Amino acid sequence: MRAKDLGLASCHTCGLLLKLPARGHVHCPRCGSVVHLRNMLTLAEAGAVVLPAMPGFYHRPQRVEDLVDFVVARVLDALGVEHALVRRWATPRPVPGTAPWDEGEV
């Protein structure tokens, strides 16, 4: 399920996740920017892929370079380029005697 299917959008200025009304413009409560869905729809219809530079923290980055590598890895994934910048996430398989937060790491 996509965020759009749930009526959610991200502010392009500050990244805050917002619940969208049925119609009209939404102003971000954090920074005041107008959240535009029409621009993203127009781009998607033209074949563009919108890839926000939003690093993840579930891979436990230790340095700023780890965050940069994560974002670059997502771009390379979208382009279909093989890389070894970050460890891949695997489907969690419960293993008796391990902590739940260790599941899925390879």
MDTraj code that builds the backbone (N, CA, C; nanometers):
import mdtraj as md
import numpy as np

residues = "MET ARG ALA LYS ASP LEU GLY LEU ALA SER CYS HIS THR CYS GLY LEU LEU LEU LYS LEU PRO ALA ARG GLY HIS VAL HIS CYS PRO ARG CYS GLY SER VAL VAL HIS LEU ARG ASN MET LEU THR LEU ALA GLU ALA GLY ALA VAL VAL LEU PRO ALA MET PRO GLY PHE TYR HIS ARG PRO GLN ARG VAL GLU ASP LEU VAL ASP PHE VAL VAL ALA ARG VAL LEU ASP ALA LEU GLY VAL GLU HIS ALA LEU VAL ARG ARG TRP ALA THR PRO ARG PRO VAL PRO GLY THR ALA PRO TRP ASP GLU GLY GLU VAL".split()
xyz = np.array([
    [0.0847, -0.1172, 0.0000],
    [0.0000, 0.0000, 0.0000],
    [0.0892, 0.1234, 0.0000],
    [0.0536, 0.2209, -0.0838],
    [0.1317, 0.3424, -0.0951],
    [0.0757, 0.4502, -0.0037],
    [0.1602, 0.5471, 0.0284],
    [0.1173, 0.6583, 0.1136],
    [0.0020, 0.7338, 0.0485],
    [0.0066, 0.7476, -0.0849],
    [-0.0995, 0.8176, -0.1560],
    [-0.2338, 0.7469, -0.1366],
    [-0.2325, 0.6128, -0.1338],
    [-0.3549, 0.5360, -0.1137],
    [-0.4162, 0.5629, 0.0240],
    [-0.3336, 0.6011, 0.1189],
    [-0.3805, 0.6309, 0.2537],
    [-0.4121, 0.7789, 0.2729],
    [-0.3948, 0.8583, 0.1660],
    [-0.4207, 1.0015, 0.1755],
    [-0.3102, 1.0767, 0.2456],
    [-0.1860, 1.0294, 0.2302],
    [-0.0718, 1.0930, 0.2951],
    [0.0188, 1.1564, 0.1909],
    [0.0847, 1.2641, 0.2279],
    [0.1842, 1.3286, 0.1421],
    [0.2931, 1.3853, 0.2305],
    [0.4097, 1.4044, 0.1715],
    [0.5230, 1.4586, 0.2438],
    [0.5459, 1.6026, 0.1995],
    [0.5717, 1.6898, 0.2946],
    [0.6045, 1.8286, 0.2628],
    [0.7400, 1.8302, 0.1934],
    [0.7491, 1.9012, 0.0792],
    [0.8744, 1.9059, 0.0038],
    [0.9791, 1.9931, 0.0710],
    [0.9382, 2.0789, 0.1608],
    [1.0319, 2.1693, 0.2268],
    [1.0946, 2.1063, 0.3504],
    [1.0110, 2.0518, 0.4394],
    [1.0644, 2.0016, 0.5663],
    [1.0514, 1.8503, 0.5828],
    [0.9755, 1.7838, 0.4932],
    [0.9642, 1.6387, 0.4990],
    [0.8559, 1.5850, 0.5904],
    [0.7770, 1.6716, 0.6536],
    [0.6718, 1.6268, 0.7449],
    [0.5660, 1.5487, 0.6685],
    [0.5219, 1.4351, 0.7230],
    [0.4175, 1.3543, 0.6623],
    [0.2822, 1.4088, 0.7050],
    [0.1946, 1.4355, 0.6062],
    [0.0669, 1.5008, 0.6323],
    [-0.0489, 1.4161, 0.5832],
    [-0.1615, 1.4230, 0.6548],
    [-0.2868, 1.3637, 0.6097],
    [-0.3541, 1.4674, 0.5215],
    [-0.3911, 1.4294, 0.3986],
    [-0.4466, 1.5241, 0.3033],
    [-0.5980, 1.5274, 0.3070],
    [-0.6562, 1.6472, 0.2876],
    [-0.8020, 1.6555, 0.2758],
    [-0.8448, 1.6039, 0.1386],
    [-0.9746, 1.5871, 0.1185],
    [-1.0256, 1.5354, -0.0081],
    [-0.9901, 1.6268, -0.1252],
    [-0.9923, 1.7576, -0.1058],
    [-0.9561, 1.8508, -0.2128],
    [-0.9013, 1.9786, -0.1517],
    [-0.8392, 2.0569, -0.2371],
    [-0.7838, 2.1836, -0.1910],
    [-0.6369, 2.1726, -0.1549],
    [-0.5810, 2.2852, -0.1162],
    [-0.4398, 2.2902, -0.0798],
    [-0.4220, 2.2668, 0.0696],
    [-0.3079, 2.2164, 0.1052],
    [-0.2733, 2.1939, 0.2448],
    [-0.1487, 2.2750, 0.2751],
    [-0.1506, 2.3437, 0.3865],
    [-0.0308, 2.4140, 0.4320],
    [0.0338, 2.3302, 0.5406],
    [0.1645, 2.3121, 0.5301],
    [0.2386, 2.2337, 0.6282],
    [0.2347, 2.3054, 0.7634],
    [0.1935, 2.2356, 0.8690],
    [0.1894, 2.3009, 1.0004],
    [0.3280, 2.3305, 1.0565],
    [0.4300, 2.2607, 1.0069],
    [0.5654, 2.2824, 1.0586],
    [0.6315, 2.4031, 0.9932],
    [0.6282, 2.4122, 0.8589],
    [0.7027, 2.5186, 0.7910],
    [0.6140, 2.6151, 0.7129],
    [0.4851, 2.5830, 0.6954],
    [0.3939, 2.6736, 0.6274],
    [0.3907, 2.6610, 0.4765],
    [0.4711, 2.5725, 0.4178],
    [0.4723, 2.5553, 0.2732],
    [0.3425, 2.4919, 0.2245],
    [0.3060, 2.5239, 0.1001],
    [0.1896, 2.4615, 0.0389],
    [0.2333, 2.3264, -0.0161],
    [0.1575, 2.2212, 0.0131],
    [0.1879, 2.0873, -0.0353],
    [0.1140, 2.0702, -0.1678],
    [0.1881, 2.0503, -0.2754],
    [0.1308, 2.0385, -0.4093],
    [0.1335, 1.8940, -0.4555],
    [0.0177, 1.8358, -0.4758],
    [0.0106, 1.7016, -0.5324],
    [0.0032, 1.7070, -0.6843],
    [-0.0504, 1.8159, -0.7390],
    [-0.0673, 1.8260, -0.8834],
    [0.0673, 1.8160, -0.9549],
    [0.1715, 1.8786, -0.8989],
    [0.3027, 1.8739, -0.9625],
    [0.3570, 1.7313, -0.9667],
    [0.3405, 1.6578, -0.8567],
    [0.3897, 1.5194, -0.8539],
    [0.3111, 1.4327, -0.9508],
    [0.1795, 1.4556, -0.9613],
    [0.0970, 1.3788, -1.0536],
    [0.1385, 1.4061, -1.1977],
    [0.1612, 1.5324, -1.2312],
    [0.2035, 1.5686, -1.3661],
    [0.3361, 1.5022, -1.4003],
    [0.4292, 1.5039, -1.3062],
    [0.5587, 1.4395, -1.3298],
    [0.5430, 1.2885, -1.3485],
    [0.4629, 1.2257, -1.2629],
    [0.4429, 1.0811, -1.2718],
    [0.3781, 1.0435, -1.4043],
    [0.2803, 1.1234, -1.4501],
    [0.2166, 1.0961, -1.5788],
    [0.3136, 1.1108, -1.6945],
    [0.4152, 1.1955, -1.6788],
    [0.5169, 1.2138, -1.7823],
    [0.6248, 1.1066, -1.7763],
    [0.6170, 1.0177, -1.6763],
    [0.7133, 0.9083, -1.6662],
    [0.8274, 0.9315, -1.5691],
    [0.8223, 1.0416, -1.4956],
    [0.9293, 1.0704, -1.3999],
    [0.9141, 0.9840, -1.2750],
    [1.0233, 0.9605, -1.2101],
    [1.0238, 0.8918, -1.0813],
    [1.0720, 0.9923, -0.9779],
    [0.9899, 1.0185, -0.8775],
    [1.0262, 1.1130, -0.7730],
    [1.0955, 1.0351, -0.6616],
    [1.2227, 1.0660, -0.6399],
    [1.3019, 0.9982, -0.5375],
    [1.3477, 1.1006, -0.4338],
    [1.2731, 1.1169, -0.3248],
    [1.3179, 1.2127, -0.2236],
    [1.4433, 1.1614, -0.1534],
    [1.5332, 1.2520, -0.1249],
    [1.6574, 1.2156, -0.0560],
    [1.6292, 1.2059, 0.0933],
    [1.5693, 1.0935, 0.1325],
    [1.5309, 1.0739, 0.2725],
    [1.6050, 0.9517, 0.3266],
    [1.7103, 0.9730, 0.4033],
    [1.7859, 0.8580, 0.4539],
    [1.7067, 0.7784, 0.5568],
    [1.7331, 0.6505, 0.5599],
    [1.6735, 0.5639, 0.6616],
    [1.7687, 0.5497, 0.7789],
    [1.7150, 0.5153, 0.8924],
    [1.7985, 0.4989, 1.0109],
    [1.7930, 0.3577, 1.0666],
    [1.7159, 0.2686, 1.0002],
    [1.7056, 0.1315, 1.0493],
    [1.8331, 0.0530, 1.0271],
    [1.9238, 0.1016, 0.9428],
    [2.0515, 0.0320, 0.9217],
    [2.1591, 0.0809, 1.0193],
    [2.1176, 0.1621, 1.1148],
    [2.2042, 0.2111, 1.2231],
    [2.3312, 0.2817, 1.1722],
    [2.3145, 0.3941, 1.1016],
    [2.4322, 0.4652, 1.0497],
    [2.5195, 0.5183, 1.1632],
    [2.6477, 0.5151, 1.1415],
    [2.7433, 0.5630, 1.2405],
    [2.8050, 0.6975, 1.2011],
    [2.8048, 0.7272, 1.0700],
    [2.8666, 0.8493, 1.0194],
    [2.7731, 0.9146, 0.9172],
    [2.7994, 1.0398, 0.8850],
    [2.7213, 1.1082, 0.7822],
    [2.7377, 1.0363, 0.6486],
    [2.8551, 0.9832, 0.6233],
    [2.8797, 0.9107, 0.4984],
    [2.7875, 0.7903, 0.4849],
    [2.7509, 0.7268, 0.5966],
    [2.6577, 0.6137, 0.5928],
    [2.5198, 0.6590, 0.5442],
    [2.4770, 0.7776, 0.5856],
    [2.3487, 0.8314, 0.5401],
    [2.3527, 0.8652, 0.3913],
    [2.4642, 0.9237, 0.3470],
    [2.4801, 0.9558, 0.2050],
    [2.4793, 0.8276, 0.1227],
    [2.5524, 0.7262, 0.1688],
    [2.5555, 0.5980, 0.0979],
    [2.4164, 0.5377, 0.0870],
    [2.3350, 0.5521, 0.1909],
    [2.1995, 0.4982, 0.1899],
    [2.1163, 0.5639, 0.0790],
    [2.1215, 0.6964, 0.0710],
    [2.0439, 0.7687, -0.0299],
    [2.0929, 0.7335, -0.1700],
    [2.2244, 0.7300, -0.1878],
    [2.2807, 0.6945, -0.3182],
    [2.2414, 0.5515, -0.3552],
    [2.2413, 0.4616, -0.2582],
    [2.2014, 0.3226, -0.2843],
    [2.0570, 0.3149, -0.3319],
    [1.9666, 0.3956, -0.2749],
    [1.8264, 0.3951, -0.3197],
    [1.8143, 0.4459, -0.4631],
    [1.8943, 0.5459, -0.4988],
    [1.8933, 0.5963, -0.6362],
    [1.9442, 0.4885, -0.7312],
    [2.0534, 0.4226, -0.6942],
    [2.1076, 0.3153, -0.7784],
    [2.0081, 0.2008, -0.7912],
    [1.9365, 0.1684, -0.6825],
    [1.8322, 0.0652, -0.6889],
    [1.7254, 0.1026, -0.7903],
    [1.6823, 0.2293, -0.7889],
    [1.5786, 0.2743, -0.8816],
    [1.6259, 0.2678, -1.0260],
    [1.7565, 0.2865, -1.0470],
    [1.8131, 0.2792, -1.1816],
    [1.8485, 0.1372, -1.2233],
    [1.8405, 0.0434, -1.1297],
    [1.8738, -0.0958, -1.1602],
    [2.0227, -0.1247, -1.1631],
    [2.1013, -0.0435, -1.0934],
    [2.2470, -0.0598, -1.0893],
    [2.2857, -0.1379, -0.9641],
    [2.3633, -0.2444, -0.9822],
    [2.4113, -0.3227, -0.8683],
    [2.5131, -0.2414, -0.7888],
    [2.5119, -0.2599, -0.6577],
    [2.6047, -0.1875, -0.5703],
    [2.6219, -0.2642, -0.4395],
    [2.7202, -0.2205, -0.3607],
    [2.7440, -0.2793, -0.2284],
    [2.7618, -0.1678, -0.1256],
    [2.6846, -0.0607, -0.1398],
    [2.6989, 0.0537, -0.0495],
    [2.6418, 0.0279, 0.0881],
    [2.5289, -0.0416, 0.0958],
    [2.4649, -0.0709, 0.2235],
    [2.4277, -0.2180, 0.2272],
    [2.4135, -0.2689, 0.3491],
    [2.3709, -0.4084, 0.3641],
    [2.2254, -0.4208, 0.3221],
    [2.1933, -0.5295, 0.2545],
    [2.0564, -0.5544, 0.2109],
    [1.9706, -0.6006, 0.3268],
    [1.8442, -0.5610, 0.3250],
    [1.7479, -0.6062, 0.4238],
    [1.6872, -0.7344, 0.3712],
    [1.6821, -0.8373, 0.4525],
    [1.6247, -0.9656, 0.4130],
    [1.4909, -0.9856, 0.4834],
    [1.4087, -1.0730, 0.4282],
    [1.2814, -1.1042, 0.4922],
    [1.3085, -1.1667, 0.6283],
    [1.2510, -1.1110, 0.7347],
    [1.2773, -1.1655, 0.8678],
    [1.2304, -1.3096, 0.8816],
    [1.3144, -1.3909, 0.9390],
    [1.2804, -1.5292, 0.9717],
    [1.3038, -1.5464, 1.1214],
    [1.1992, -1.5760, 1.1965],
    [1.2160, -1.5900, 1.3410],
    [1.3167, -1.7005, 1.3749],
    [1.4096, -1.6672, 1.4590],
    [1.5091, -1.7637, 1.5054],
    [1.4975, -1.7709, 1.6568],
    [1.4713, -1.8885, 1.7111],
    [1.4590, -1.9001, 1.8566],
    [1.5858, -1.8520, 1.9270],
    [1.5666, -1.7746, 2.0322],
    [1.6790, -1.7285, 2.1119],
    [1.7410, -1.5981, 2.0670],
    [1.6852, -1.5340, 1.9641],
    [1.7400, -1.4052, 1.9193],
    [1.6428, -1.2923, 1.9521],
    [1.6962, -1.1737, 1.9596],
    [1.6134, -1.0566, 1.9882],
    [1.5376, -1.0154, 1.8623],
    [1.4133, -0.9650, 1.8741],
    [1.3350, -0.9277, 1.7566],
    [1.3990, -0.8191, 1.6706],
    [1.4763, -0.7304, 1.7304],
    [1.5372, -0.6229, 1.6519],
    [1.6561, -0.6724, 1.5699],
    [1.7027, -0.7946, 1.5910],
    [1.8097, -0.8512, 1.5103],
    [1.7572, -0.9197, 1.3849],
    [1.6265, -0.9461, 1.3788],
    [1.5713, -1.0166, 1.2644],
    [1.5815, -0.9334, 1.1396],
    [1.6135, -0.9982, 1.0289],
    [1.6168, -0.9306, 0.8999],
    [1.7516, -0.8742, 0.8616],
    [1.8444, -0.8607, 0.9539],
    [1.9747, -0.8071, 0.9173],
    [2.0585, -0.9175, 0.8563],
    [2.1261, -0.8819, 0.7467],
    [2.2148, -0.9808, 0.6820],
    [2.3554, -0.9270, 0.6784],
])
top = md.Topology()
chain = top.add_chain()
for i, resn in enumerate(residues, 1):
    res = top.add_residue(resn, chain, resSeq=i)
    for name in ("N", "CA", "C"):
        top.add_atom(name, md.element.get_by_symbol(name[0]), res)
traj = md.Trajectory(xyz[None], top)
